[in-house]
Amino acid sequence: MMWHGFGFAGGWGGGMMFFWLLLILLVVFLFSRRGRWMGGGCCSTGGDLHGSRDALDIAKERYARGEISEEDFQKIKKGLG
């Protein structure tokens, strides 16, 4: 009895389904990593509209959070001139 397209069509149907599943997973994976390749994309945390901050602003934030000491902050500030 011939089914004409119903089933696996000689084994290719399962292979094609597997191919499309892998392709979709690859696309999702690439889009999820897109932000890392493009400098943060829409989700970067910056001070201005473009998401860029200078080193002194970052040092000020780190000092305010207590991540670096006042001595470290002064060294960074002096080094940045």
trRosetta pair geometry for C-beta under 8 A, 3 or more apart (Angstrom, degrees):
i j d omega theta_ij theta_ji phi_ij phi_ji
3 6 4.0 -99 161 57 117 99
3 7 5.4 74 85 2 154 117
5 9 6.4 6 -123 -80 39 114
7 13 6.7 170 124 19 46 157
8 11 5.5 32 140 -87 121 22
8 12 6.9 144 164 48 75 46
8 13 3.9 -142 -142 43 50 114
8 14 5.2 -12 -131 -18 118 94
9 12 5.2 -51 91 53 102 99
9 13 4.9 113 25 -38 94 102
11 14 6.5 -55 -167 37 50 105
11 15 6.5 44 145 -14 74 114
12 15 5.4 -64 -148 45 41 113
12 16 5.8 41 157 -23 76 107
13 16 5.9 -55 -144 36 27 108
13 17 6.4 28 156 -19 62 106
14 17 5.7 -53 -147 35 32 112
14 18 6.4 32 153 -18 64 106
15 18 5.6 -55 -149 37 32 112
15 19 6.3 37 150 -23 65 105
16 19 5.3 -49 -146 34 35 117
16 20 6.4 30 157 -15 66 104
17 20 6.1 -55 -147 38 29 106
17 21 6.4 33 153 -20 63 108
18 21 5.7 -54 -147 36 30 114
18 22 6.4 29 155 -16 64 106
19 22 6.0 -60 -152 38 27 108
19 23 6.3 27 153 -20 64 109
20 23 5.4 -52 -143 37 34 115
20 24 6.3 35 157 -19 66 104
21 24 6.0 -54 -148 36 28 109
21 25 6.4 26 154 -15 63 108
22 25 5.7 -57 -146 40 31 110
22 26 6.2 35 155 -23 65 106
23 26 5.7 -53 -148 34 29 113
23 27 6.5 29 154 -18 63 104
24 27 5.8 -53 -149 35 32 110
24 28 6.4 31 153 -17 65 106
25 28 5.7 -54 -146 38 32 111
25 29 6.2 36 154 -21 65 107
26 29 5.6 -55 -147 37 29 113
26 30 6.3 27 156 -18 65 107
27 30 5.9 -55 -146 37 30 109
27 31 6.4 24 158 -14 64 108
28 31 6.0 -59 -147 40 29 107
28 32 6.3 29 156 -21 64 109
29 32 5.8 -59 -148 35 28 110
29 33 6.6 10 159 -4 64 111
30 33 6.1 -68 -148 45 30 100
30 34 6.6 59 148 -59 63 88
31 34 5.3 -18 -151 -18 39 123
33 36 5.3 -47 -173 33 72 114
33 37 6.4 65 134 -18 85 103
34 37 5.8 -64 -152 40 37 107
34 38 5.9 2 163 5 74 117
34 41 6.0 70 113 -70 91 140
35 38 6.3 -73 -134 52 25 91
35 40 5.5 2 -178 -163 92 22
35 41 3.7 -86 -111 12 79 121
35 42 7.4 -83 -105 32 110 62
35 43 5.8 -13 -133 41 148 108
35 44 7.8 -179 -167 -54 106 78
36 40 7.8 47 -93 -74 31 38
38 41 5.3 71 78 -69 115 78
39 44 6.9 -8 137 -73 74 142
39 51 7.7 140 137 95 101 134
40 43 6.2 -131 175 73 80 64
40 44 3.0 62 142 -75 144 105
40 45 7.9 -123 -160 8 141 53
40 51 5.9 -162 91 155 142 154
41 44 6.9 154 58 -28 42 90
44 51 3.6 59 95 -161 129 143
45 51 7.1 86 61 -147 14 92
46 50 6.7 -64 106 91 159 50
46 51 3.2 154 -1 -155 140 40
46 52 5.5 33 -148 6 140 19
46 53 5.3 -162 -144 -35 76 90
47 52 7.7 -56 43 87 84 42
47 53 4.9 99 -1 -96 106 96
47 57 6.1 -67 -34 176 147 160
48 51 7.2 -94 71 -19 66 19
48 52 6.3 -20 47 53 109 72
48 53 7.8 164 7 -77 83 61
53 57 4.6 -113 -178 80 105 133
53 58 5.7 120 117 -52 124 88
54 57 5.3 99 59 6 71 102
54 58 7.4 -137 102 -3 39 90
55 58 5.6 -56 -151 37 37 112
55 59 6.2 38 152 -20 69 105
55 76 7.3 -142 149 176 107 109
55 80 5.6 -170 88 -103 122 133
56 59 5.6 -52 -146 37 33 112
56 60 6.4 38 153 -22 65 103
56 76 7.7 156 -109 133 57 103
56 77 6.6 71 -126 -113 97 73
56 80 5.5 -173 -67 109 95 167
57 60 5.6 -51 -148 33 32 113
57 61 6.5 31 153 -17 64 104
58 61 5.8 -55 -151 36 32 110
58 62 6.3 31 152 -17 66 107
59 62 5.7 -55 -146 38 32 111
59 63 6.2 33 154 -20 66 106
59 68 7.1 -49 -155 49 74 151
59 73 5.8 134 165 -135 105 76
59 76 4.4 -177 -124 117 146 147
59 77 6.6 -172 116 -61 153 74
59 80 7.7 -140 -2 -20 149 143
60 63 5.7 -56 -147 37 29 111
60 64 6.2 29 154 -20 64 108
60 73 7.6 83 -93 -147 42 119
61 64 5.6 -55 -146 37 31 112
61 65 6.4 23 157 -12 65 108
62 65 5.9 -60 -146 42 30 106
62 67 4.2 -78 -167 63 84 120
62 68 4.9 44 131 5 112 109
62 73 7.6 -179 86 -91 95 95
63 66 7.7 43 179 -71 30 23
63 67 7.4 -80 -65 51 23 76
63 68 5.5 -53 -84 68 65 95
63 70 7.1 79 -149 -96 116 50
63 72 7.8 -173 -92 83 92 94
63 73 4.2 42 -89 -89 133 138
68 72 4.0 -115 -180 91 107 135
68 73 5.6 135 109 -55 117 79
68 76 7.5 31 145 -13 162 136
69 72 4.8 101 52 7 74 100
69 73 7.0 -132 99 -4 41 88
70 73 5.5 -53 -148 37 34 115
70 74 6.3 35 154 -20 66 104
71 74 5.9 -54 -148 35 29 109
71 75 6.5 31 152 -19 63 105
72 75 5.6 -54 -150 35 33 113
72 76 6.4 32 153 -18 66 105
73 76 5.7 -55 -150 36 32 110
73 77 6.1 31 153 -19 66 109
74 77 5.5 -53 -143 39 32 113
74 78 6.1 32 157 -18 66 107
75 78 5.8 -55 -144 39 28 109
75 79 6.1 28 156 -19 63 110
76 79 5.7 -59 -147 38 28 112
76 80 6.3 23 157 -17 65 108
77 80 6.0 -58 -148 36 28 107
78 81 7.4 33 174 -74 36 42
